[in-house]
Amino acid sequence: MNKRLMIFLLISLIFSSILVAQNDTAENLSTVSMRADTHINAAAQILEQFSLEESGKKLINLSNYNGNINIQVNHMEWRKALELIALQNALVIEEGIGYIALKDIDEDRIDQEAETEALDPALRELQEEVKTKQVRIKSVVALADRSYLKSLGIDWSTVTNGKVNLNAGFAGASQLTSPLTLSGSGTTEWGDNSIEINTLIRTIETNQKGSILAEPSIVVSSGKTGRIQVGEDISIKTADEAGNTLDTFFSTGIIMNVTPTVVEVNGEELIMMELTIERSSGQPSEVSTVISKSSSATELILYNQEEAVIAGLFDTDEVVVRSGIPILKDLPWWVFGIRYLTGYDSVDKKERELIITIKAEIMDSALERLYKVREQEKDSLQ
C-alpha cells in the first residue's frame, strides 16, 4: 500500500513540474524587452511577430513619428508594451480587420473623454496617473548641540516663510553675525530677530556645534508614498518553531516616508502631507541587538514651496575623556599603576537635538512636462 502511494505521489510531482515548465515557457514567449533608443519602426517589427502569432494581424506604423520609442520595456506583455509606446509618443492605436496601426492623434477631431472611456481599465488608470501632479520634497536632517540652540534663543514654534525667531537678548549675537555674513546664503533680519532656517543650520555646522546628517530629495506623485533611507539594514537571527535559524532585517539610519496630496481650494493649490521620519541605529551584543530610535509622525498642510520644521527630538551623547598629567596618564596599567595616580576618566555628556526641515514644491505632471519639451523642440526647429 505504501509503495502504491509513493508511486502515485511521484507521478503527480512529475506532471506538476511539466505543467509549471510549460507555463513558464509560455509566459517568457509572450513578453518582450526593448531599449529606450529602439526606433519606432524596429519596435513595430518586433511586436508584429507577437501580433501575428496571437491574432494573425499585421502591425504597421502609419504615424508621422520617425524617432525612438523613448521608454524602456522590460519583460512586458507585448500588447501592454505597444500601449505604453503609443502613450509615450502621443500616438493612438487603431485596430481593424487584419491589421493594428499606430497613428497620429488628431486633437481637433478626437474627443479625448470618449477616447479615455474606450480604453481598458488598466491603461485608463495609467493614463490618469501620468496626468497627476507631482510634489518635490526636499529635506535637511541636522543634529545640533541643544545648549548652543538655547544660547541663541531659538523658538521653533515661530517658523514662518522659512524663517525662525531668535531671542532678542541672546548673548551669542556678536558671535553669530560673522558666520552669517561669510556664508553668503540666506538672510537675517535683526530688527525682527528672525533668521532663515537653512542659514541657521549652516551656521551651526560652521561653528562645529552640530552636523548635517542627510539632505534627501524625492519626487512623489500626488496621493502616492515615497520613501528615503540613508543608512543600512541590520540582520537579527531568530529561530522558528522547528529550530531553523532565520534572518530578520530591520532598517536603520535616517528613514523618511512621505505621502503628499495636492488639493485645490478656491483656485489655490495646497499640499496635504502625511510624514514619518525616523533616526535609528543598531547596537549588536552577545545577548541581543538593541535598536535606538527617535521618530516623529505628523500631518502637515503646506502651500507651494513652504518650509516647515520638525524639532524637539533629543538624545544624549556620552564621551569618555581621559585627563591628567600628559604622557604619564596614558601609561599602561602594568607600569606600577602610575596611570591611576596621574590621571582620571570623566564622562562628558552632550545633549543634542534632531532638526528636520521639510520643503514641498508642486510640479507639473509628467504629461504636461512632455508637452512643454515638445513645444520647446518645435520652437527650436523653427
Secondary structure, 3 states (H helix, E strand, C coil): CHHHHHHHHHHHHHHHHHHHHHHHHHHHHCEEEECCCCEHHHHHHHHHHHHHHHHCCEEEECCCCCCECCCCEEEEEHHHHHHHHHHHCCEEEEEECCEEEEEECCCCCCCHHHHHHHCCHHHHHHHHHHCCCEEEEEEEEEEEEHHHHHHHCCEEEEEECCEEECCCCCCCHHHHHHHHHHHCCCCEECCCCEEEHHHHHHHHHHCCCEEEEECCEEEEECCCCEEEEEEEEEEEEEECCCCCEEEEEEEEEEEEEEEEEEEEECCEEEEEEEEEEEEEEEEECCCCEEEEEEEEEEEEEEECCCEEEEEEEEEEEEEEEEEECCCHHHCCCCCCCHHHHHEEEEEEEEEEEEEEEEEEEEECCHHHHHHHHHHHHHHHHC
